[in-house]
Amino acid sequence: MAQEVRGVIAPGKNEPVRIETIVVPDPGPGEAVVKVQACGVCHTDLHYKQGGITDDFPFLLGHEAAGVVESVGEGVTDVAPGDFVILNWRAVCGRCRACRRGRPWYCFDTHNARQKMTLTDGTELSPALGIGAFADKTLVAAGQCTKVDPAVSPQVAGLLGCGVMAGIGAAVNTGQVTRGDSVAVIGCGGVGDAAIAGARLAGAAKIIAVDIDERKLRTARTMGATHTVNSQETDPVQAIRDLTGGFGADVVIDAVGRPETYQQAFYARDLAGTVVLVGVPTPEMKLELPLLDVFGRGGALKSSWYGDCLPSRDFPMLIDLHLQGRLDLAAFVTETIQLDEVEKAFERMHHGDVLRSVVVL
């Protein structure tokens, strides 16, 4: 039978979020109901609230989550009731041209639950990134559930569901940072700090953090940055070159996603270096670069979507590294909050006061 639970919805563009009663249907074929234990407050949820992604209101917010599978629908074999899982927003299909070529992290046909969660009056909800986890329970495609070691804290595990995975993956998967590399990360919010942590995990010799906020630069050092650059006071391109023998960094990660920061990344890399864009630009942004400069510099210009991760491969590995003490995921949790504090958490995020607020249910 369908269940009624609490959930945080965004009713309209830039309207305050509110808690409503959500109707969660029984899982159908290929679906699962998950009892949510923790969910991070991500910038993407704020973008949904502001109408910056679609106007398909009302949204059921929350997507960076971990919990326990309560029930599964017909045909589900990869997870079972009682499994501790991290939710991911890219359930790969296994059949598209990317999957058939052995590159499932590029899957072109990812999917979500077919059924809709609703308000009690029948109004259909749009779950953020197909998840909607600011709720006691949520309905997802079973492929969005990735089983991991239950020894990990839910508020830590859930962070891999979006921002932390995006940053670590930008360094390790997309940028392919390796031992001895020099790495620069522009923008030291949650994703940028995760990229710094990923670069350290991969064995980078020099990790340069760039931001305009001294508080964020101090935090970046705790995540593994060996050098910091305040780009309000110093030209970041010249600073990165000065710190790398005049050559530029092997890998430069733009965790902001603006034309000016991308240009900085482009010119701050070594001649055969790699630029990775993981910050999300807005639709109206345009980039202009002299084509001769693009031609005259080797290397690669890459975009990193979800850190080019494969959840079934990357989530358990990173959780194991955390449990071994080699990856401090807990450092990303600034505060734990209740479901009715999400609106205040958005305000703190906007002012740069937190890396992650995590809702604990």
C-alpha positions in Angstrom: 0.0 0.0 0.0 1.1 3.6 -0.6 2.6 5.4 2.4 2.3 8.9 3.7 5.5 10.5 4.9 7.0 14.0 5.4 8.8 15.7 2.6 10.3 19.1 1.8 8.9 20.7 -1.3 9.7 23.8 -3.3 6.2 25.0 -4.3 7.2 27.7 -6.8 10.0 29.8 -8.0 12.0 31.4 -5.2 9.2 30.6 -2.7 10.3 29.3 0.7 10.3 25.5 1.0 7.8 23.8 3.3 7.1 20.4 4.7 4.2 18.6 3.2 2.7 15.1 3.5 4.0 13.0 0.6 2.4 9.9 -0.8 5.0 7.2 -1.7 3.6 4.4 -3.8 4.6 0.8 -3.5 7.6 0.0 -5.8 6.7 -1.2 -9.2 8.9 -3.3 -11.5 12.5 -2.2 -11.3 11.8 0.2 -8.4 12.7 0.5 -4.7 11.4 2.4 -1.7 14.2 3.6 0.5 14.0 4.8 4.1 16.2 7.9 4.1 18.6 8.3 7.0 20.5 11.4 5.9 20.6 13.8 3.0 23.0 16.6 2.2 21.8 20.1 1.3 23.4 20.7 -2.2 23.5 23.8 -4.4 21.6 21.8 -7.0 18.6 21.8 -4.6 18.8 25.5 -4.4 18.9 25.8 -8.2 15.7 23.8 -8.3 14.1 26.1 -5.7 15.1 29.1 -7.7 13.7 27.7 -11.0 17.2 27.5 -12.5 16.9 24.0 -13.8 13.2 23.6 -14.9 9.9 25.1 -14.0 8.3 21.8 -13.3 7.1 22.8 -9.8 6.4 21.5 -7.2 9.7 19.8 -6.6 10.4 17.3 -3.9 13.9 18.4 -3.0 17.0 16.4 -1.8 19.2 14.0 -3.7 22.5 13.6 -1.8 21.3 10.7 0.4 21.9 7.4 2.1 19.4 5.0 3.7 18.1 1.5 3.9 16.1 -0.3 1.3 12.6 -1.0 2.6 11.0 -2.8 -0.3 11.7 -3.6 -3.9 9.5 -4.3 -7.0 9.4 -7.1 -9.4 12.6 -8.0 -11.2 15.0 -6.3 -8.7 18.0 -8.4 -7.9 20.9 -6.1 -7.2 19.5 -4.8 -3.9 17.2 -6.3 -1.3 15.2 -5.0 1.8 17.6 -4.2 4.6 20.5 -3.2 2.4 22.3 0.1 3.3 22.6 2.1 0.1 23.8 5.5 -1.3 21.4 7.0 -3.8 22.7 8.1 -7.2 21.1 10.1 -9.9 22.5 8.2 -12.8 21.2 4.7 -12.9 22.9 3.3 -16.0 20.9 1.4 -18.6 23.5 -1.2 -19.7 22.1 -1.1 -23.2 23.0 2.2 -24.9 26.0 2.7 -27.1 28.2 4.0 -24.3 27.3 1.1 -22.0 27.9 -1.4 -24.9 31.3 0.1 -25.5 32.3 -0.5 -21.8 31.9 3.2 -20.8 28.8 3.1 -18.6 29.8 6.3 -16.8 28.8 8.1 -20.1 25.4 6.2 -20.2 23.1 8.1 -22.5 19.9 6.6 -21.2 19.9 6.8 -17.4 16.6 6.3 -15.8 14.4 7.1 -12.7 11.4 5.5 -11.1 8.4 5.3 -13.5 5.8 6.0 -10.8 5.3 9.5 -9.4 5.2 10.5 -5.7 2.4 13.0 -5.0 0.9 15.3 -2.5 -2.2 14.0 -0.7 -4.5 15.8 -3.3 -2.9 13.9 -6.1 -0.5 16.7 -7.3 2.5 15.0 -8.9 5.9 15.9 -7.6 9.1 16.3 -9.5 11.9 14.7 -7.4 15.2 16.5 -7.5 17.5 14.6 -9.9 15.0 11.8 -9.9 15.5 11.1 -6.1 13.6 13.5 -3.8 15.3 12.6 -0.5 14.3 15.4 1.8 11.7 12.9 2.9 11.3 10.1 5.4 11.1 7.7 2.4 11.5 8.0 -1.3 10.7 6.0 -4.4 13.6 5.5 -6.9 14.7 3.2 -9.7 16.5 0.2 -8.1 19.6 1.1 -10.2 19.8 4.3 -8.2 20.6 2.3 -5.1 24.3 1.5 -4.6 25.0 -1.0 -1.7 27.9 0.0 0.5 29.4 -1.1 3.8 26.8 -0.3 6.6 29.6 0.5 9.0 29.8 4.0 7.6 27.8 6.9 9.0 24.7 7.7 6.8 25.4 11.5 7.0 28.9 10.8 5.6 27.9 8.2 3.0 25.2 10.3 1.5 27.7 13.0 0.4 29.0 10.7 -2.3 25.6 10.8 -3.9 26.5 14.2 -5.5 28.9 16.9 -4.6 31.8 15.0 -3.0 31.7 12.4 -5.8 31.6 15.1 -8.4 34.8 16.7 -7.0 36.8 13.6 -6.3 35.8 12.2 -9.7 36.8 15.4 -11.5 40.3 14.8 -10.2 40.6 11.0 -10.3 38.4 10.0 -13.1 38.2 12.9 -15.5 41.5 14.7 -14.8 43.3 11.3 -14.2 45.6 13.0 -11.7 48.5 10.7 -10.8 51.5 10.6 -8.6 53.8 13.6 -8.8 51.3 15.8 -10.7 50.7 19.5 -10.1 47.0 20.4 -9.7 45.2 23.7 -9.4 41.6 23.9 -8.2 39.7 27.1 -8.9 36.8 27.5 -6.4 36.9 25.9 -3.0 33.4 25.1 -2.1 32.3 21.6 -1.4 33.0 20.3 -4.9 36.3 22.1 -5.2 37.5 20.8 -1.8 36.5 17.3 -2.9 38.6 17.8 -6.0 41.5 18.7 -3.7 40.9 15.6 -1.5 40.8 13.5 -4.7 44.1 15.0 -6.0 45.7 14.2 -2.6 44.3 10.7 -2.7 45.8 10.2 -6.2 49.3 11.3 -5.0 49.6 14.8 -6.5 52.8 16.5 -5.5 51.5 20.1 -5.5 47.9 21.1 -5.0 47.1 24.8 -5.5 43.7 26.1 -4.2 42.3 29.3 -5.7 39.4 31.3 -4.2 38.4 34.8 -3.2 37.4 33.8 0.4 40.2 33.4 2.9 37.9 31.2 5.0 37.6 28.8 2.1 41.3 28.8 1.5 42.0 27.9 5.1 39.6 24.9 4.8 41.2 23.9 1.5 44.5 23.5 3.3 42.9 21.0 5.7 41.6 19.1 2.7 45.1 18.7 1.2 46.0 21.9 -0.6 49.7 22.6 -0.4 49.4 26.2 -1.6 46.6 28.8 -1.7 46.0 31.8 -3.9 43.5 34.6 -3.2 42.4 35.6 -6.7 41.1 38.9 -5.4 44.6 40.0 -4.5 46.7 38.1 -7.0 46.4 37.2 -10.7 45.7 33.4 -10.3 47.2 32.5 -13.7 50.5 34.1 -12.9 50.4 32.7 -9.3 49.9 29.1 -10.6 52.6 29.5 -13.1 55.0 30.9 -10.5 54.3 27.9 -8.3 54.9 25.4 -11.1 58.3 26.6 -12.4 56.7 29.0 -14.9 54.9 26.2 -16.8 51.4 25.9 -15.4 49.7 23.0 -13.6 49.4 19.5 -15.1 45.7 19.5 -14.3 43.5 22.6 -13.6 40.0 22.0 -12.3 37.4 24.7 -12.6 34.9 24.1 -9.8 33.1 27.5 -10.4 31.8 27.2 -13.9 32.1 30.8 -15.2 33.7 32.0 -18.4 36.3 34.0 -16.5 37.3 31.1 -14.3 37.4 28.8 -17.3 39.8 31.2 -19.1 41.9 31.3 -16.0 42.0 27.5 -16.0 42.9 27.3 -19.7 45.9 29.7 -19.4 47.0 28.3 -16.0 47.6 24.8 -17.3 50.9 23.5 -18.7 51.1 23.3 -22.5 50.1 19.6 -22.6 48.0 19.9 -19.4 44.3 19.1 -18.8 41.5 21.5 -18.0 38.5 19.9 -16.2 35.2 21.8 -16.0 33.1 20.5 -13.1 31.4 23.8 -12.0 28.0 24.1 -13.6 27.5 27.2 -15.9 24.2 28.8 -16.5 22.5 28.6 -19.9 23.3 32.2 -20.9 27.0 32.0 -20.4 29.3 32.1 -23.4 33.0 31.3 -23.7 35.4 33.1 -26.1 39.0 31.9 -26.6 41.4 32.6 -29.5 41.2 29.5 -31.6 44.9 29.7 -32.2 45.5 29.4 -28.5 43.4 26.3 -28.4 45.3 24.9 -31.4 48.7 25.8 -30.0 48.3 24.1 -26.7 48.1 20.3 -26.5 46.6 18.4 -23.7 42.8 18.2 -23.2 39.8 20.2 -22.4 37.2 18.1 -20.5 33.9 18.4 -18.8 33.2 16.2 -15.8 29.5 15.3 -15.2 29.1 13.6 -11.8 32.8 13.1 -11.7 32.6 10.6 -14.6 31.7 8.1 -11.8 30.3 4.7 -12.0 28.5 4.4 -8.7 28.7 0.6 -8.5 32.5 0.9 -8.8 33.3 4.2 -7.1 31.0 4.4 -4.1 32.0 1.2 -2.3 35.7 1.9 -3.1 35.5 5.4 -1.6 33.6 4.2 1.4 36.3 1.6 2.1 39.0 4.3 1.8 37.1 6.4 4.3 36.7 3.5 6.8 40.4 2.8 6.4 41.2 6.4 7.4 42.6 7.4 4.0 39.7 9.7 2.9 38.1 12.0 5.5 34.6 12.3 4.2 33.4 13.5 7.7 35.4 16.7 7.1 32.8 17.8 4.6 29.9 17.8 7.1 29.7 21.3 8.7 26.4 20.6 10.6 23.6 18.2 11.0 20.1 19.6 10.9 16.4 18.6 11.0 14.0 18.5 8.0 12.4 21.8 9.0 15.8 23.6 8.9 16.4 23.2 5.1 15.4 26.8 4.3 17.9 28.2 6.8 20.5 25.8 5.4 20.0 27.4 2.0 20.7 30.8 3.5 23.9 29.6 5.2 25.0 28.0 1.9 24.3 31.2 0.0 26.6 33.1 2.4 29.4 30.5 2.2 29.1 29.6 5.8 29.0 25.8 5.3 30.6 23.1 3.3 27.6 20.8 3.8 24.5 20.9 6.0 23.2 17.4 6.3 19.6 16.6 7.2 19.4 13.6 9.5 16.1 11.7 9.6 
